[in-house]
Amino acid sequence: MAYNEFIADRIRQRFREKKANFYEKKMMGGLCFMVNDKMCCGIHFDKKKEMDLLMARIGPDAIDEAMKKEGCLPMDFTGRPMKGFVFVTADGFDLDQDLEYWLQLCLDFNPLAKRSKKRKS
């Protein structure tokens, strides 16, 4: 199963309302939202857990507080959590104000985030 298009539409709508400079990129089996050419957030379908997850790049300083929120999990693709990233289950972003909270954390961290190095083709 691919990522959930309804969730993608909710994120698009919020970013448009905030006039965020974003574009979308399919990666990691899901859809990432790039803001100012940096990975900001995304959606991913976890096949093992059979659930949609919001991937949020919130930075290492926000992790401790974020982990107290409902549905927040360490982002772990390879057996090691990725620094500055979390997954949020649908319980944690189902309500509009909860999605708003996560997206604002992502947008607040975005100016501080480092860009990925461009790969040579």
N, C-alpha and C positions, 0 to 999 in steps of 0.2 A: 504494500500500500504506500502511496506517495503521501507527501505532506497534505495537511488539511487546508483546502483553498479558502474556506470561511475564515479561518484564523489569519491567513495571509491578507485577506481583504480588511479585516479589523485593524491589522498593523498598518497597512497602506493608508487607510482612512486617518488614523491617528497621526502618522507622519505628515500627511498632506495638511492636516489641521495645524500642525506645528511648523509648517513650511520648512521641513527638514529636506536637505539636499540628498536624496537617497536614490538608489537603484537596487535591483534585485539580481542575485546570482545563485544559480543552482549549484550546491556543493554539499558534501558530507551526507548525501542521501536526503537532503532537505532543501530549504530555501533560505538563503541569507539575505539580510537587508544591509546594504553597504551605505554608510553615511560619510560624506567627505572622503570617499575612497578607502574607508576603513570598516572592517566588520563590526556591526553594531549589535544586531540581534538576528534571530532566525527561528525557523520552525523545523521540527524533526519528528519523524514517526519512529518510535522505538519498537522494533519488531519483537524483541524479547518480552517486553512489558505490555506490548500491544496498546500503546497510548501515544497521544500527541504531546510533545514537549516544546516549550518555549526555551530557546537558548538565549541567554542574556549576557552580554559583555559589560559587566558593571565595575570592573576594576578590583584590585586586591583590597583596597581600603573599605569597600562596601560589603565584602563577603560575610563577615561575622554578623552584622545586623540583618542582612538578607536571609541568612540561614535560619533565622527565627521565624520567618514568614511561612505560612501554610504552602505546602507543595514545593518548596525550594530544596533542590538536591545539588550536590557537587556535579559539575560537568565532567563526565568520565567516559571517554571513548576507548581508551587504551589500557585501563587499569590504574591510571594515575589521574587525579583531578587536574584540570587545566586551571592555571592561576588566573584569577580575574573573571572567570566565566562560571555561570550556574545554569542548571536546567530548572524549569518550573513546570510542574504538572498542571493539567487543566484546572484542578481545584484552586490553584494559586493565581490563575489569570482569567477565570471564567467571567467574573464581573468586570464591567468596563473600568471601574475605578482601580481594580487590581491590575488590569493590563496597563492602564495609564501609569501606575506606580513603577512597574518594571521597565516600560519604555522610557520613562523619564530618567530612571537610573542609567539606562544605556546611553541616552542622549547627553546626560551630564558628564559621563566618563569619556565620551567620544573625542572631545578636543585633547584629552590627555593620552589617548591610546596611540600606540605606534602603528605605523603602516607596515604591512607585510612587504618584504622585499619582492620586487618584480622578478619573475623567472625569465631566463633567456629562452627564446624560442628556437 
